[in-house]
Amino acid sequence: METLNKLVVASLPFVPLPVVRRLASRYIAGETLEDAVRTVRAVQAEGACATLDVLGEDVQTKEQAIASREQSVATLRAIARERIDSNLSIKLTSLGLKLDPAFCLENVRALLEVADELGIFVRFDMEDSSVTTATLELFQALHRDFSRTGVVLQAYLRRTEADLRALLPTLHNFRLVKGIYRESAEIAFQGREEIQQSFVRLLEQMLAGGCYVGIATHDEVLVQAAERSLRAHGLNRDQYEFQMLLGVLPGLRRRLIAAGHRVRVYVPFGPNWYGYSTRRFKENPTVAGYVFRALLRRD
């Protein structure tokens, strides 16, 4: 299976753009804000809610970072105007984090002022380990003024338990993920089972600490472990949620909804869909093979 996954990734540069678009269309809403709104409405019709992500990261200029902010602001206004059940996810490198952290902070602050005015929650996505510390620092600095914000923690990073201990006293809203970026063994767990074990430990600490958690996984082992933990803590539906990527394991999504869980679907969109798709496939060939098989299966 691993060989097939790597073969899918290696063949991408030779695959016609329309074919890649078809492969990506299962888990990317489209290029426009209208595409995104239409997709969220379809997600809502299934009984789920959404988080929108304007594709783009690692901008090269401050002008590009400001343009990225304005795209996110337009998305916030569309969420409010169209009255769709969605929040917003942002990547700080698209807002200037690597250019100038102080500039990025003020750029994000301007975005959060709009979100606060509209009453919309904003999630700070987590990227590769080179920006983990800067992302957490900027999040904490802004969370003091904008409480309707949350952050992502990655279970495969060895540092995450320490990061969580530092954040727990503030009862933050977390999205817990395994982690998708390629990282060295020095800083990240490599084995599937040890990553699963880390995920379960972190989830238990978050729930025991009274935090709201977006349990973001398509791993059946982790879904079942999470359901056991949720029952043990006696949590109501409004005290947590499951989160899944658009187009990935819709059967599992439907099962979770039918079981009474709140489910949020991550809906990326924008003209940068090709770069995003190929980067994600290269960072994690398993995802490429997974989406390719899902495209063929259409379950």
C-alpha positions as CSV (number, residue, x, y, z in Angstrom):
1,M,0.0,0.0,0.0
2,E,2.9,2.4,0.8
3,T,4.3,1.7,-2.6
4,L,1.0,2.7,-4.3
5,N,0.8,5.9,-2.2
6,K,4.3,6.9,-3.3
7,L,3.6,6.0,-6.9
8,V,0.5,8.4,-6.8
9,V,2.7,11.2,-5.5
10,A,5.6,10.6,-8.0
11,S,3.2,10.6,-10.9
12,L,1.5,14.0,-10.1
13,P,3.9,16.2,-12.2
14,F,2.9,14.1,-15.3
15,V,-0.8,14.0,-14.6
16,P,-2.9,16.4,-16.7
17,L,-4.2,19.3,-14.6
18,P,-7.9,18.4,-15.1
19,V,-7.2,14.9,-13.6
20,V,-5.4,16.5,-10.6
21,R,-8.4,18.8,-10.2
22,R,-10.7,15.9,-10.2
23,L,-8.6,14.2,-7.6
24,A,-8.5,17.3,-5.5
25,S,-12.2,18.2,-6.0
26,R,-13.3,15.6,-3.6
27,Y,-11.7,17.4,-0.7
28,I,-11.4,21.1,-1.9
29,A,-14.6,23.1,-2.3
30,G,-13.5,25.0,-5.3
31,E,-11.7,28.2,-6.3
32,T,-14.3,30.8,-5.2
33,L,-16.1,32.0,-2.1
34,E,-19.3,31.1,-3.8
35,D,-18.0,27.5,-4.2
36,A,-17.2,27.4,-0.5
37,V,-20.6,28.7,0.6
38,R,-22.3,26.1,-1.6
39,T,-20.2,23.3,-0.1
40,V,-20.9,24.4,3.4
41,R,-24.7,24.3,2.7
42,A,-24.3,20.8,1.4
43,V,-22.4,19.8,4.6
44,Q,-25.1,21.4,6.7
45,A,-27.7,19.4,4.8
46,E,-26.0,16.2,6.1
47,G,-26.3,17.5,9.7
48,A,-22.7,18.7,10.1
49,C,-21.2,22.2,10.4
50,A,-18.0,23.5,8.9
51,T,-14.8,25.5,9.2
52,L,-13.6,27.4,6.1
53,D,-9.9,27.8,5.1
54,V,-8.7,30.1,2.4
55,L,-5.9,28.2,0.8
56,G,-2.4,29.9,0.8
57,E,0.6,29.9,3.0
58,D,4.2,31.1,3.1
59,V,3.6,34.4,1.4
60,Q,6.6,36.3,0.1
61,T,5.6,39.9,0.8
62,K,3.6,42.0,3.3
63,E,1.3,43.0,0.5
64,Q,0.5,39.3,-0.2
65,A,-0.1,38.8,3.6
66,I,-2.5,41.8,3.7
67,A,-4.3,40.4,0.6
68,S,-4.6,37.0,2.4
69,R,-6.1,38.8,5.4
70,E,-8.7,40.5,3.2
71,Q,-9.6,37.2,1.6
72,S,-10.3,35.8,5.1
73,V,-12.2,39.0,6.1
74,A,-14.4,38.5,3.0
75,T,-14.9,34.9,4.1
76,L,-16.0,36.1,7.6
77,R,-18.5,38.5,6.1
78,A,-19.8,35.8,3.8
79,I,-20.4,33.5,6.7
80,A,-22.4,36.2,8.4
81,R,-24.2,37.3,5.3
82,E,-25.2,33.9,4.1
83,R,-25.9,32.7,7.7
84,I,-24.0,29.4,7.2
85,D,-22.9,27.3,10.2
86,S,-19.2,27.8,9.9
87,N,-16.1,29.2,11.6
88,L,-12.8,30.2,10.0
89,S,-9.4,28.5,10.1
90,I,-6.3,30.6,9.4
91,K,-2.6,29.7,8.7
92,L,-0.2,32.3,10.1
93,T,2.4,31.9,7.4
94,S,-0.2,33.2,4.9
95,L,-0.6,36.2,7.1
96,G,3.1,37.1,7.3
97,L,4.5,35.1,10.2
98,K,7.8,34.2,8.5
99,L,8.2,37.8,7.2
100,D,7.8,39.6,10.5
101,P,6.0,38.2,13.6
102,A,5.1,41.7,14.9
103,F,3.5,42.6,11.5
104,C,1.7,39.2,11.5
105,L,0.3,39.8,14.9
106,E,-1.2,43.2,13.9
107,N,-2.4,41.7,10.6
108,V,-4.2,38.9,12.4
109,R,-5.5,41.3,15.0
110,A,-7.3,43.3,12.2
111,L,-8.9,40.1,11.0
112,L,-10.0,39.1,14.6
113,E,-11.6,42.5,15.1
114,V,-13.9,41.7,12.2
115,A,-14.5,38.2,13.5
116,D,-15.3,39.5,17.0
117,E,-17.7,42.1,15.5
118,L,-19.5,39.3,13.6
119,G,-19.4,36.8,16.5
120,I,-17.4,34.2,14.5
121,F,-14.9,31.8,16.0
122,V,-11.4,31.6,14.4
123,R,-9.1,28.7,14.7
124,F,-5.3,29.1,14.4
125,D,-4.1,26.2,12.3
126,M,-0.7,24.6,13.1
127,E,1.9,24.2,10.5
128,D,5.3,22.5,10.4
129,S,7.6,22.5,13.5
130,S,9.6,25.6,12.4
131,V,6.7,27.8,13.4
132,T,5.2,25.9,16.3
133,T,6.6,28.2,19.0
134,A,5.8,31.4,17.1
135,T,2.3,30.2,16.4
136,L,1.6,29.4,20.0
137,E,3.1,32.7,21.2
138,L,1.1,34.8,18.8
139,F,-2.1,32.8,19.6
140,Q,-1.7,33.4,23.3
141,A,-1.0,37.1,22.8
142,L,-4.1,37.6,20.8
143,H,-6.4,35.2,22.8
144,R,-6.2,37.6,25.7
145,D,-8.2,40.1,23.6
146,F,-10.2,37.7,21.5
147,S,-11.6,34.8,23.5
148,R,-13.5,33.4,20.5
149,T,-10.3,31.8,19.2
150,G,-8.7,28.4,19.4
151,V,-5.5,26.6,18.3
152,V,-4.4,23.2,16.9
153,L,-2.1,20.8,18.7
154,Q,-0.3,18.0,16.9
155,A,-0.1,14.6,18.7
156,Y,3.0,13.4,16.9
157,L,5.2,16.2,18.2
158,R,7.2,15.2,21.3
159,R,6.8,18.7,22.7
160,T,3.0,18.8,22.6
161,E,2.4,17.4,26.2
162,A,4.5,20.2,27.6
163,D,2.7,22.7,25.3
164,L,-0.6,21.5,26.6
165,R,0.4,21.7,30.2
166,A,1.3,25.4,29.6
167,L,-2.1,26.1,27.9
168,L,-4.4,24.0,30.1
169,P,-4.9,26.6,32.9
170,T,-6.6,29.0,30.4
171,L,-9.1,26.3,29.3
172,H,-8.4,26.9,25.6
173,N,-10.5,25.5,22.7
174,F,-8.3,22.9,21.0
175,R,-8.3,21.0,17.7
176,L,-6.3,17.8,18.3
177,V,-4.8,16.2,15.2
178,K,-2.2,13.5,14.6
179,G,0.0,15.8,12.4
180,I,0.7,15.7,8.7
181,Y,4.1,17.4,8.2
182,R,7.2,15.4,7.7
183,E,9.3,15.8,10.9
184,S,12.5,14.1,12.2
185,A,12.5,11.4,14.8
186,E,14.2,13.8,17.2
187,I,11.1,15.9,17.5
188,A,8.2,13.7,16.3
189,F,6.9,10.2,17.0
190,Q,7.2,8.1,13.8
191,G,5.3,4.9,14.5
192,R,1.5,4.7,14.0
193,E,0.8,3.2,17.5
194,E,3.0,5.7,19.4
195,I,1.2,8.5,17.6
196,Q,-2.2,7.0,18.5
197,Q,-1.1,6.6,22.1
198,S,0.0,10.2,22.2
199,F,-3.3,11.4,20.7
200,V,-5.3,9.4,23.3
201,R,-3.2,10.8,26.2
202,L,-3.6,14.3,25.0
203,L,-7.3,14.0,24.5
204,E,-7.8,12.6,27.9
205,Q,-5.8,15.5,29.5
206,M,-7.8,18.0,27.5
207,L,-11.2,16.5,28.5
208,A,-10.2,16.0,32.1
209,G,-9.0,19.7,32.1
210,G,-12.4,20.9,31.1
211,C,-11.4,22.0,27.6
212,Y,-13.6,22.0,24.5
213,V,-11.9,19.7,21.9
214,G,-12.3,19.3,18.2
215,I,-11.3,15.7,17.9
216,A,-9.9,15.8,14.3
217,T,-9.2,12.3,13.0
218,H,-10.3,9.7,10.4
219,D,-8.6,6.9,12.3
220,E,-11.2,4.4,13.5
221,V,-9.0,3.3,16.4
222,L,-8.9,6.9,17.7
223,V,-12.6,7.6,17.0
224,Q,-13.5,4.6,19.1
225,A,-11.1,5.6,21.9
226,A,-12.5,9.1,21.8
227,E,-16.1,7.8,22.1
228,R,-15.1,5.7,25.1
229,S,-13.5,8.7,26.8
230,L,-16.4,11.0,26.0
231,R,-18.8,8.4,27.7
232,A,-16.5,8.1,30.7
233,H,-16.5,11.9,31.2
234,G,-20.3,12.1,30.7
235,L,-20.0,14.9,28.2
236,N,-22.9,16.4,26.4
237,R,-23.0,17.0,22.6
238,D,-22.2,20.8,23.1
239,Q,-19.0,20.1,25.0
240,Y,-16.9,18.6,22.2
241,E,-17.0,17.9,18.5
242,F,-15.4,15.6,15.9
243,Q,-13.7,17.1,12.9
244,M,-13.0,15.6,9.5
245,L,-11.7,16.7,6.1
246,L,-14.1,17.4,3.3
247,G,-14.4,14.3,1.1
248,V,-12.6,11.9,3.4
249,L,-14.5,9.0,4.8
250,P,-18.0,10.4,4.4
251,G,-19.4,7.1,5.7
252,L,-17.6,7.6,9.0
253,R,-18.9,11.2,9.1
254,R,-22.5,10.0,8.6
255,R,-22.1,7.4,11.3
256,L,-20.8,10.0,13.8
257,I,-23.7,12.3,13.0
258,A,-26.2,9.5,13.3
259,A,-24.7,8.6,16.7
260,G,-25.6,12.2,17.9
261,H,-22.1,13.7,17.8
262,R,-21.4,17.2,16.6
263,V,-19.3,17.0,13.4
264,R,-17.4,19.8,11.8
265,V,-16.0,19.5,8.3
266,Y,-12.8,21.3,7.2
267,V,-13.6,23.0,3.9
268,P,-10.6,24.5,2.1
269,F,-11.0,26.6,-1.0
270,G,-9.3,29.1,-3.2
271,P,-7.3,29.5,-6.4
272,N,-4.2,28.0,-4.7
273,W,-5.8,24.6,-4.7
274,Y,-3.1,23.0,-6.9
275,G,-0.1,24.0,-4.8
276,Y,-1.9,23.1,-1.6
277,S,-2.9,19.7,-3.0
278,T,0.6,18.7,-4.3
279,R,2.3,20.0,-1.1
280,R,0.0,17.9,1.1
281,F,0.4,14.8,-1.1
282,K,4.2,15.1,-1.0
283,E,4.3,15.8,2.8
284,N,2.2,12.7,3.4
285,P,2.0,10.1,0.6
286,T,-0.5,8.2,2.6
287,V,-3.0,11.0,2.1
288,A,-2.5,10.9,-1.6
289,G,-3.2,7.2,-1.8
290,Y,-6.1,7.6,0.6
291,V,-7.8,10.3,-1.4
292,F,-7.1,8.4,-4.7
293,R,-8.7,5.2,-3.3
294,A,-11.6,7.3,-1.9
295,L,-12.1,8.8,-5.3
296,L,-12.4,5.4,-6.9
297,R,-14.6,4.0,-4.1
298,R,-17.0,7.0,-3.9
299,D,-18.5,5.6,-0.6
